[in-house]
Amino acid sequence: MINSRRIDQLRQIKTSIRGSDKYLIVGIDIAKHKHYAFFGNANGKSYLRSFSFDNNIGGLNNLLEKAASILKKHDLKEIVFGLESTANYHKPVAESLIRKGYTVVLVASVAIKRNRELLDGRWDKNDKKDAANIADLMAQGKCLYYDYPCASLKSIRSLLSLKRKLMKQKHAQKMRIRSNIVAPYFPEMDPFFGHIEEACLAMINVCLDPKKISEVDYPLFYKWVTPKPICLKQQKRVLQLWETAKHSIGCEVTEAVQFEACLMVEALNRTKTLLEMIDKKLAKERANFTDYEYLLTIPGFGPTIATMTLGAIGDPNRFENGRQVLKLAGLDLSASRSGQSSLNAKTRISKKGKTELRYALYHAALTASSRHKFMKNWFETKIKKREKEKGIGMKTRIKLSAKLLIIAWTLMKRQEPFDPAYLEV
């Protein structure tokens, strides 16, 4: 209810603020320790060009007192605070103002950069002037909704962000082990790494030296590397790995090398444990949303992609139409059309959105178009008689990923499961 009211307020402000003299516009340039504010109205009148306040509760109270005095002095009706997204420094100020019931809007960094040049062609970067720049964009109605999600949605977004960082760390740790440990000391192990990773890591942790491994009986070696039951195919690979150690060309493994290898494996296992903990926490948080169950009914959507979509969209009512949803993932179409070249302009996706969401949706489209009956038929119909066209498969799957995002938004908005009829819309 609170977010719905804030969305309605923003829509009203964007349509009525231009040329209005009832709003006190407060543009805030966010910094780490001290912020700068500009007070004015939509007609270009400046009430206070520069007001600095500290990044603490006392500084925020000083800002509100100054805003209240200017509001009363000039007989204005409403205060609108606007700020730029600056790392995480803007969040305490913005969320404190929202909790106190004030209207807060977001101004895009790209718009601020371009508007700075319009205001003064030689205007360099300046915190005090940037506050006026933000206020000028607000006066034109060029502002965005400041998303203030509920605690569970905020937790999901935070956990997804942490998971992305840990996934990158996990990949980096694997590559370091393969490049710095496996390659010089047991290079013949590398082809096995992608198939029996857990066994390889267990072996590295216990004994990296191929010479010592070759001296150990196979039953003991098998017990080293397989603490958990494995399938017959993996068992054959473990046997091949043991036999390969007898003819290894690897360098001499010293005590220091073994110590380093153990530390690296331990760090990788710790990262895997943290990722498992995050997945459990995500499962607990997304259980608070009925939207999640509807997203799982979409072909190609598993727990990870459904959670990412839920975290990105959040409140589906904050989007007025499907075009805005596509912009969220950078799946909206754009082309450079000018003069005669516009006839041959190639339309491409803008890619100005959430990269991770776009990547996840493409993989959902790839899975759905390969395995799901309705999606497979839709995909084959679209590429019929165009099979030899270069890149047609990828282009069609990108179109399908955009359609999947619109379908996800629709299901969240209507609170209903997937229906194949949505593919024909």
Backbone hydrogen bonds, N-H to C=O, Kabsch-Sander energy under -0.5 kcal/mol:
donor,donor_aa,acceptor,acceptor_aa,energy
5,R,1,M,-2.1
6,R,2,I,-2.0
7,I,3,N,-2.5
8,D,4,S,-2.2
9,Q,5,R,-2.1
10,L,6,R,-2.3
11,R,7,I,-2.2
12,Q,8,D,-2.1
13,I,9,Q,-2.6
14,K,10,L,-2.7
15,T,11,R,-1.2
16,S,12,Q,-1.6
17,I,13,I,-2.6
19,G,42,A,-0.6
20,S,17,I,-2.0
24,L,78,E,-3.3
25,I,23,Y,-0.7
25,I,40,G,-2.9
26,V,24,L,-0.5
26,V,80,V,-2.7
27,G,25,I,-0.6
27,G,38,F,-2.0
28,I,82,G,-2.8
29,D,27,G,-0.5
29,D,36,Y,-3.2
30,I,28,I,-0.7
35,H,53,F,-2.8
36,Y,29,D,-1.9
37,A,51,F,-2.7
38,F,27,G,-2.3
39,F,48,L,-2.9
40,G,25,I,-2.2
41,N,45,K,-1.9
42,A,20,S,-0.8
44,G,41,N,-1.3
47,Y,39,F,-2.5
47,Y,45,K,-0.5
48,L,39,F,-1.9
51,F,37,A,-1.5
53,F,35,H,-2.2
55,N,33,H,-2.2
56,N,54,D,-1.8
60,L,56,N,-2.2
61,N,57,I,-2.1
62,N,58,G,-2.0
63,L,59,G,-1.9
64,L,60,L,-2.3
65,E,61,N,-2.4
66,K,62,N,-2.2
67,A,63,L,-2.5
68,A,64,L,-2.5
69,S,65,E,-2.1
70,I,66,K,-2.1
71,L,67,A,-2.3
72,K,68,A,-2.0
73,K,69,S,-2.4
74,H,70,I,-2.1
75,D,72,K,-0.8
76,L,71,L,-2.3
77,K,22,K,-2.3
78,E,22,K,-1.9
80,V,24,L,-2.6
81,F,103,T,-2.8
82,G,26,V,-2.7
83,L,105,V,-1.6
84,E,28,I,-0.7
85,S,107,V,-0.6
86,T,84,E,-0.9
87,A,85,S,-0.6
89,Y,86,T,-1.8
90,H,86,T,-0.8
91,K,88,N,-0.7
93,V,89,Y,-0.5
94,A,90,H,-2.6
95,E,91,K,-2.8
96,S,92,P,-1.7
97,L,93,V,-2.1
98,I,94,A,-2.3
99,R,95,E,-2.3
100,K,96,S,-1.3
101,G,98,I,-1.7
102,Y,97,L,-2.4
103,T,79,I,-0.7
104,V,102,Y,-0.5
105,V,81,F,-2.7
106,L,144,L,-2.5
107,V,83,L,-2.3
112,I,108,A,-1.9
113,K,109,S,-2.3
114,R,110,V,-2.2
115,N,111,A,-2.5
116,R,112,I,-1.8
117,E,113,K,-0.9
118,L,114,R,-1.2
119,L,115,N,-2.3
120,D,116,R,-1.6
123,W,120,D,-2.4
124,D,122,R,-0.6
130,D,126,N,-2.4
131,A,127,D,-1.3
132,A,128,K,-1.0
133,N,129,K,-2.1
134,I,130,D,-2.5
135,A,131,A,-2.0
136,D,132,A,-2.2
137,L,133,N,-1.9
138,M,134,I,-2.1
139,A,135,A,-2.3
140,Q,136,D,-1.0
141,G,138,M,-1.6
142,K,137,L,-2.4
143,C,141,G,-1.5
144,L,106,L,-3.8
146,Y,104,V,-0.6
147,D,145,Y,-0.8
154,K,150,C,-2.4
155,S,151,A,-2.1
156,I,152,S,-2.1
157,R,153,L,-2.4
158,S,154,K,-2.2
159,L,155,S,-2.7
160,L,156,I,-2.5
161,S,157,R,-2.1
162,L,158,S,-2.2
163,K,159,L,-2.5
164,R,160,L,-2.3
165,K,161,S,-1.8
166,L,162,L,-2.3
167,M,163,K,-2.5
168,K,164,R,-1.9
169,Q,165,K,-2.1
170,K,166,L,-2.9
171,H,167,M,-2.3
172,A,168,K,-2.4
173,Q,169,Q,-2.5
174,K,170,K,-2.2
175,M,171,H,-2.4
176,R,172,A,-2.1
177,I,173,Q,-2.0
178,R,174,K,-2.4
179,S,175,M,-2.5
180,N,176,R,-3.1
181,I,176,R,-0.6
181,I,177,I,-1.5
182,V,177,I,-2.8
183,A,178,R,-1.9
185,Y,181,I,-1.5
186,F,182,V,-2.6
189,M,186,F,-2.0
190,D,187,P,-1.0
192,F,189,M,-1.6
193,F,189,M,-0.8
193,F,190,D,-1.1
194,G,190,D,-0.6
195,H,192,F,-1.3
196,I,192,F,-2.8
200,C,196,I,-2.4
201,L,197,E,-2.7
202,A,198,E,-2.3
203,M,199,A,-2.3
204,I,200,C,-2.6
205,N,201,L,-2.2
206,V,202,A,-1.9
207,C,203,M,-3.3
213,I,209,D,-1.9
214,S,210,P,-2.3
215,E,211,K,-0.8
216,V,212,K,-0.5
216,V,213,I,-1.3
221,F,217,D,-2.2
222,Y,218,Y,-3.2
223,K,219,P,-1.8
224,W,220,L,-1.8
225,V,221,F,-2.1
226,T,222,Y,-1.5
235,Q,231,C,-2.1
236,K,232,L,-1.9
237,R,233,K,-1.4
238,V,234,Q,-2.4
239,L,235,Q,-2.0
240,Q,236,K,-2.1
241,L,237,R,-2.4
242,W,238,V,-2.1
243,E,239,L,-2.2
244,T,240,Q,-2.2
245,A,241,L,-1.5
246,K,243,E,-0.9
247,H,244,T,-1.7
248,S,245,A,-1.1
251,C,184,P,-2.9
254,T,252,E,-0.7
258,Q,254,T,-2.1
259,F,255,E,-2.1
260,E,256,A,-2.4
261,A,257,V,-2.5
262,C,258,Q,-2.3
263,L,259,F,-2.1
264,M,260,E,-2.3
265,V,261,A,-2.3
266,E,262,C,-2.4
267,A,263,L,-2.3
268,L,264,M,-2.1
269,N,265,V,-2.6
270,R,266,E,-2.1
271,T,267,A,-2.0
272,K,268,L,-2.2
273,T,269,N,-2.1
274,L,270,R,-2.2
275,L,271,T,-2.1
276,E,272,K,-2.0
277,M,273,T,-2.0
278,I,274,L,-2.3
279,D,275,L,-2.2
280,K,276,E,-1.9
281,K,277,M,-2.1
282,L,278,I,-2.8
283,A,279,D,-2.2
284,K,280,K,-1.6
285,E,281,K,-2.2
286,R,282,L,-2.9
287,A,283,A,-0.7
288,N,285,E,-1.5
289,F,286,R,-1.7
290,T,288,N,-0.5
292,Y,289,F,-0.6
293,E,289,F,-0.5
293,E,290,T,-0.6
294,Y,290,T,-1.2
295,L,291,D,-2.1
296,L,292,Y,-1.7
297,T,293,E,-0.5
297,T,294,Y,-0.9
298,I,295,L,-1.5
301,F,298,I,-2.0
302,G,300,G,-0.6
306,A,302,G,-2.6
307,T,303,P,-2.0
308,M,304,T,-2.3
309,T,305,I,-2.4
310,L,306,A,-2.4
311,G,307,T,-2.7
312,A,308,M,-2.0
313,I,309,T,-2.6
314,G,310,L,-2.4
315,D,313,I,-0.5
318,R,315,D,-1.7
319,F,316,P,-1.3
324,Q,321,N,-0.6
325,V,321,N,-1.0
326,L,322,G,-2.2
327,K,323,R,-1.7
328,L,324,Q,-1.1
329,A,325,V,-0.8
329,A,326,L,-0.6
330,G,326,L,-0.6
330,G,327,K,-0.5
331,L,326,L,-2.6
332,D,326,L,-0.6
334,S,348,R,-3.0
337,R,335,A,-0.9
338,S,336,S,-0.6
341,S,338,S,-0.9
342,S,339,G,-1.2
343,L,340,Q,-1.4
344,N,341,S,-1.1
345,A,342,S,-0.8
347,T,345,A,-0.5
348,R,334,S,-2.9
350,S,332,D,-2.7
351,K,330,G,-2.4
353,G,351,K,-1.0
354,K,328,L,-2.5
355,T,353,G,-0.9
358,R,354,K,-2.1
359,Y,355,T,-2.4
360,A,356,E,-2.3
361,L,357,L,-2.6
362,Y,358,R,-1.9
363,H,359,Y,-1.8
364,A,360,A,-1.9
365,A,361,L,-2.5
366,L,362,Y,-2.4
367,T,363,H,-2.3
368,A,364,A,-2.8
369,S,365,A,-2.6
370,S,366,L,-0.6
370,S,367,T,-0.8
371,R,367,T,-2.0
372,H,368,A,-1.8
376,K,372,H,-2.9
377,N,373,K,-2.2
378,W,374,F,-2.2
379,F,375,M,-2.6
380,E,376,K,-2.5
381,T,377,N,-2.1
382,K,378,W,-1.8
383,I,379,F,-1.7
384,K,380,E,-0.5
384,K,381,T,-0.5
386,R,383,I,-2.5
389,E,386,R,-1.7
392,I,389,E,-1.7
395,K,391,G,-2.3
396,T,392,I,-2.4
397,R,393,G,-2.0
398,I,394,M,-2.0
399,K,395,K,-2.0
400,L,396,T,-2.2
401,S,397,R,-2.5
402,A,398,I,-2.1
403,K,399,K,-2.0
404,L,400,L,-2.6
405,L,401,S,-1.8
406,I,402,A,-2.0
407,I,403,K,-2.5
408,A,404,L,-2.6
409,W,405,L,-2.4
410,T,406,I,-2.3
411,L,407,I,-2.7
412,M,408,A,-2.2
413,K,409,W,-2.0
414,R,410,T,-2.8
415,Q,411,L,-1.8
416,E,411,L,-1.1
422,Y,419,D,-2.5
423,L,420,P,-1.6
424,E,421,A,-1.2
425,V,422,Y,-1.0
